[in-house]
Amino acid sequence: MDGTLIGIIAFGAVIGLLAIRVPIAFALAGVATVGTFAVFALRTGTFTPERALKPTTSLVFSNSFDLIHSYDLSMIPLFIALGHIAYRAEITTKIYHAARVWLARVPGGVAMASVVGCGGFSAITGSSIACASTMGRICSPEMLRMGYDKRLATASVAAGGTLGSLIPPSVLFIIYGIFTETSISALFLAGILPGIISLLGFVLVIFFWVHRDPAAAPAFEGQISLGDRGRAALEAWPAIALFVIIVGGIYGGFFTPTEAAAICVSAAVAIGFVQGKLDFRGLVESLRETCIQTASIFLIAAGAKIFVAFVALTGVAPAIVSFVTEAQLSAILLLAAIAVIYLLLGMFLDPIGIMVLTLPLMIPLVETYGFDLIWFGVVVIKLLEIGLITPPVGLNVFVIANVVGKEVPIDRIFSGILRFLVIDVIVLIVIMAFPIISLLIPYSM
């Protein structure tokens, strides 16, 4: 048995463990450790533990240690903390309220405001599931009370929540950048235009939905003055300021992403206390939730790093590259195959798990074809974003279903999601066909 075969068996073992609900971190680390031991034992020509144990433990501990002590990884807890603090300080929700006021007279305006609010929340938090959970508690119940179609009231927020994967800052971009050794600053900037296009696509879906079925979104009957609009816009200034610090600071070269995150966390705390929206108890609770989420992500990242080292040891990646090269697949066919793989995995696995499982194989392939890794990162994140609302296990859909309870069955949410999936696929094709959309801003730095 050679290393390549051990690697193939290991991938099958990981997928099998995930199918029986073993946590992704333990599945990756466990399989990689056993597989590494098997490879070293095979090379020494004996299965005596003494000869294979030392190099195995060295590989496992050194890779996990190096990852956890990575400077770039420190921005993950900072951005997670920013999201929790900004939510408790009511910074993130102000964008939704502003959009709610400005779009009140537009048919389907509350649903559109929900998508815009999700975009604003995503521009600070970087987590799709957190975005869907938070905005779902605010937006969906309000639309249901107003008499909105149940599918529209839930699907619009589930789809809007996926913007947290693409609009910077994004935890998925950070993990992609660390594992592919690409610039996280460039990845953040590359996600801006695709994120805006996705947001506008969702708004168009709502517009045409309500245009064809006016009963899906009852008309607003109140009065909104110009002063109300002005006050709502002014109240949203903290969220806008934080986004400008992150994107403007990175684009202008004033801050690294980690520095921008640290500055924004400090600013969010100060704004929350000054405005009286945040107290010490809320700050402590935000930090507690940050620690829980960070520990989970770090465990997955450490397991993935060990698995990446194991894959390199087996030679699976070069074997696949050689196979694809000999098959002489065109670039279009390769991209189509990659898209199908990610979409299929997205039906069953969470985004972080998919990414850390596939990147060790995908990156050598795309480098062989000369694809830009920044652009490919945007394509991967968009595919993962689609997976968040793809049946049967669209995580954002289940989050919204948990928020609304029995009032809206999950199959009704999925039936509404199909319209948003169509526009998502169209945006994906556009991003693939025109890499300049992703690369324009980072390459103009």
Solvent accessible surface area in square Angstrom, and as a share of the most:
residue,aa,sasa,rsa
1,M,139,0.62
2,D,85,0.44
3,G,16,0.16
4,T,39,0.23
5,L,80,0.40
6,I,14,0.07
7,G,0,0.00
8,I,100,0.51
9,I,92,0.46
10,A,6,0.04
11,F,25,0.10
12,G,45,0.43
13,A,40,0.31
14,V,0,0.00
15,I,87,0.44
16,G,37,0.35
17,L,55,0.28
18,L,15,0.08
19,A,77,0.59
20,I,120,0.61
21,R,183,0.67
22,V,43,0.25
23,P,78,0.49
24,I,18,0.09
25,A,8,0.06
26,F,126,0.52
27,A,0,0.00
28,L,0,0.00
29,A,27,0.21
30,G,36,0.34
31,V,16,0.09
32,A,0,0.00
33,T,49,0.29
34,V,110,0.63
35,G,7,0.06
36,T,0,0.00
37,F,53,0.22
38,A,25,0.19
39,V,2,0.01
40,F,35,0.15
41,A,0,0.00
42,L,63,0.31
43,R,150,0.55
44,T,55,0.32
45,G,68,0.65
46,T,36,0.21
47,F,142,0.59
48,T,62,0.36
49,P,75,0.47
50,E,134,0.60
51,R,150,0.55
52,A,0,0.00
53,L,94,0.47
54,K,161,0.68
55,P,43,0.27
56,T,4,0.02
57,T,50,0.29
58,S,65,0.42
59,L,27,0.14
60,V,19,0.11
61,F,137,0.57
62,S,51,0.33
63,N,30,0.15
64,S,24,0.15
65,F,121,0.50
66,D,89,0.46
67,L,4,0.02
68,I,68,0.35
69,H,121,0.54
70,S,34,0.22
71,Y,134,0.51
72,D,57,0.29
73,L,2,0.01
74,S,43,0.27
75,M,3,0.01
76,I,0,0.00
77,P,35,0.22
78,L,46,0.23
79,F,1,0.00
80,I,9,0.04
81,A,7,0.05
82,L,0,0.00
83,G,6,0.05
84,H,35,0.15
85,I,1,0.00
86,A,0,0.00
87,Y,69,0.26
88,R,79,0.29
89,A,1,0.01
90,E,72,0.32
91,I,2,0.01
92,T,0,0.00
93,T,13,0.07
94,K,43,0.18
95,I,30,0.15
96,Y,1,0.00
97,H,83,0.37
98,A,12,0.09
99,A,12,0.09
100,R,36,0.13
101,V,31,0.18
102,W,124,0.43
103,L,45,0.22
104,A,6,0.05
105,R,135,0.49
106,V,55,0.31
107,P,83,0.52
108,G,2,0.02
109,G,2,0.02
110,V,5,0.03
111,A,0,0.00
112,M,8,0.04
113,A,0,0.00
114,S,0,0.00
115,V,0,0.00
116,V,45,0.26
117,G,0,0.00
118,C,0,0.00
119,G,5,0.05
120,G,9,0.08
121,F,4,0.02
122,S,0,0.00
123,A,10,0.07
124,I,0,0.00
125,T,5,0.03
126,G,3,0.03
127,S,26,0.16
128,S,10,0.06
129,I,71,0.36
130,A,28,0.21
131,C,0,0.00
132,A,0,0.00
133,S,28,0.18
134,T,10,0.06
135,M,0,0.00
136,G,0,0.00
137,R,121,0.44
138,I,41,0.21
139,C,0,0.00
140,S,0,0.00
141,P,39,0.24
142,E,38,0.17
143,M,0,0.00
144,L,25,0.13
145,R,182,0.66
146,M,57,0.26
147,G,44,0.42
148,Y,10,0.04
149,D,27,0.14
150,K,83,0.35
151,R,51,0.19
152,L,0,0.00
153,A,0,0.00
154,T,0,0.00
155,A,0,0.00
156,S,0,0.00
157,V,0,0.00
158,A,0,0.00
159,A,0,0.00
160,G,0,0.00
161,G,0,0.00
162,T,0,0.00
163,L,0,0.00
164,G,0,0.00
165,S,3,0.02
166,L,0,0.00
167,I,14,0.07
168,P,1,0.01
169,P,0,0.00
170,S,1,0.00
171,V,10,0.06
172,L,13,0.06
173,F,0,0.00
174,I,1,0.00
175,I,2,0.01
176,Y,0,0.00
177,G,2,0.02
178,I,23,0.12
179,F,31,0.13
180,T,15,0.09
181,E,158,0.71
182,T,25,0.15
183,S,60,0.39
184,I,12,0.06
185,S,23,0.15
186,A,13,0.10
187,L,0,0.00
188,F,2,0.01
189,L,2,0.01
190,A,1,0.00
191,G,0,0.00
192,I,20,0.10
193,L,50,0.25
194,P,0,0.00
195,G,0,0.00
196,I,79,0.40
197,I,57,0.29
198,S,1,0.01
199,L,29,0.14
200,L,98,0.49
201,G,5,0.05
202,F,1,0.00
203,V,31,0.18
204,L,92,0.46
205,V,19,0.11
206,I,0,0.00
207,F,91,0.38
208,F,112,0.47
209,W,4,0.02
210,V,5,0.03
211,H,129,0.58
212,R,205,0.75
213,D,52,0.27
214,P,95,0.60
215,A,84,0.65
216,A,2,0.02
217,A,6,0.05
218,P,52,0.32
219,A,87,0.67
220,F,51,0.21
221,E,162,0.73
222,G,29,0.28
223,Q,161,0.72
224,I,41,0.21
225,S,58,0.37
226,L,142,0.71
227,G,35,0.34
228,D,48,0.25
229,R,46,0.17
230,G,31,0.30
231,R,141,0.51
232,A,11,0.08
233,A,44,0.34
234,L,130,0.64
235,E,91,0.41
236,A,5,0.04
237,W,127,0.45
238,P,2,0.01
239,A,1,0.01
240,I,97,0.49
241,A,34,0.26
242,L,1,0.00
243,F,58,0.24
244,V,87,0.50
245,I,45,0.23
246,I,1,0.00
247,V,23,0.13
248,G,32,0.31
249,G,5,0.05
250,I,3,0.02
251,Y,90,0.34
252,G,42,0.41
253,G,60,0.58
254,F,154,0.64
255,F,63,0.26
256,T,58,0.34
257,P,11,0.07
258,T,12,0.07
259,E,77,0.34
260,A,0,0.00
261,A,0,0.00
262,A,42,0.32
263,I,68,0.34
264,C,0,0.00
265,V,22,0.13
266,S,74,0.48
267,A,26,0.20
268,A,0,0.00
269,V,32,0.19
270,A,54,0.42
271,I,23,0.12
272,G,0,0.00
273,F,89,0.37
274,V,130,0.75
275,Q,79,0.35
276,G,62,0.60
277,K,90,0.38
278,L,9,0.04
279,D,85,0.44
280,F,147,0.61
281,R,204,0.74
282,G,11,0.10
283,L,31,0.15
284,V,72,0.41
285,E,52,0.23
286,S,0,0.00
287,L,81,0.40
288,R,125,0.46
289,E,41,0.18
290,T,9,0.05
291,C,87,0.52
292,I,101,0.51
293,Q,57,0.25
294,T,16,0.09
295,A,55,0.42
296,S,58,0.37
297,I,17,0.09
298,F,40,0.17
299,L,95,0.47
300,I,20,0.10
301,A,1,0.01
302,A,15,0.12
303,G,3,0.03
304,A,0,0.00
305,K,52,0.22
306,I,10,0.05
307,F,0,0.00
308,V,42,0.24
309,A,17,0.13
310,F,0,0.00
311,V,3,0.01
312,A,79,0.61
313,L,32,0.16
314,T,9,0.05
315,G,23,0.22
316,V,3,0.02
317,A,10,0.08
318,P,86,0.54
319,A,42,0.32
320,I,53,0.27
321,V,26,0.15
322,S,53,0.34
323,F,144,0.60
324,V,12,0.07
325,T,72,0.42
326,E,136,0.61
327,A,54,0.42
328,Q,157,0.70
329,L,62,0.31
330,S,56,0.36
331,A,41,0.32
332,I,140,0.71
333,L,103,0.51
334,L,5,0.03
335,L,20,0.10
336,A,49,0.38
337,A,44,0.34
338,I,3,0.01
339,A,11,0.09
340,V,81,0.46
341,I,73,0.37
342,Y,1,0.00
343,L,46,0.23
344,L,95,0.47
345,L,35,0.17
346,G,2,0.02
347,M,54,0.24
348,F,112,0.47
349,L,32,0.16
350,D,47,0.24
351,P,14,0.09
352,I,26,0.13
353,G,1,0.01
354,I,2,0.01
355,M,0,0.00
356,V,1,0.00
357,L,5,0.03
358,T,10,0.06
359,L,5,0.03
360,P,15,0.09
361,L,32,0.16
362,M,13,0.06
363,I,21,0.11
364,P,38,0.24
365,L,12,0.06
366,V,0,0.00
367,E,95,0.43
368,T,72,0.42
369,Y,61,0.23
370,G,63,0.61
371,F,35,0.15
372,D,44,0.23
373,L,31,0.15
374,I,16,0.08
375,W,9,0.03
376,F,0,0.00
377,G,0,0.00
378,V,0,0.00
379,V,0,0.00
380,V,0,0.00
381,I,0,0.00
382,K,0,0.00
383,L,1,0.00
384,L,3,0.01
385,E,0,0.00
386,I,4,0.02
387,G,5,0.05
388,L,2,0.01
389,I,0,0.00
390,T,12,0.07
391,P,47,0.29
392,P,71,0.45
393,V,36,0.21
394,G,0,0.00
395,L,47,0.23
396,N,0,0.00
397,V,0,0.00
398,F,93,0.39
399,V,29,0.17
400,I,0,0.00
401,A,17,0.13
402,N,128,0.66
403,V,40,0.23
404,V,16,0.09
405,G,38,0.36
406,K,205,0.87
407,E,92,0.41
408,V,1,0.01
409,P,70,0.44
410,I,57,0.29
411,D,95,0.49
412,R,98,0.36
413,I,0,0.00
414,F,28,0.12
415,S,44,0.28
416,G,0,0.00
417,I,0,0.00
418,L,99,0.49
419,R,92,0.33
420,F,0,0.00
421,L,23,0.12
422,V,93,0.54
423,I,32,0.16
424,D,0,0.00
425,V,61,0.35
426,I,86,0.44
427,V,8,0.04
428,L,8,0.04
429,I,101,0.51
430,V,51,0.29
431,I,0,0.00
432,M,33,0.15
433,A,62,0.48
434,F,117,0.49
435,P,52,0.33
436,I,105,0.53
437,I,31,0.16
438,S,1,0.01
439,L,20,0.10
440,L,95,0.47
441,I,36,0.18
442,P,8,0.05
443,Y,138,0.52
444,S,62,0.40
445,M,110,0.49
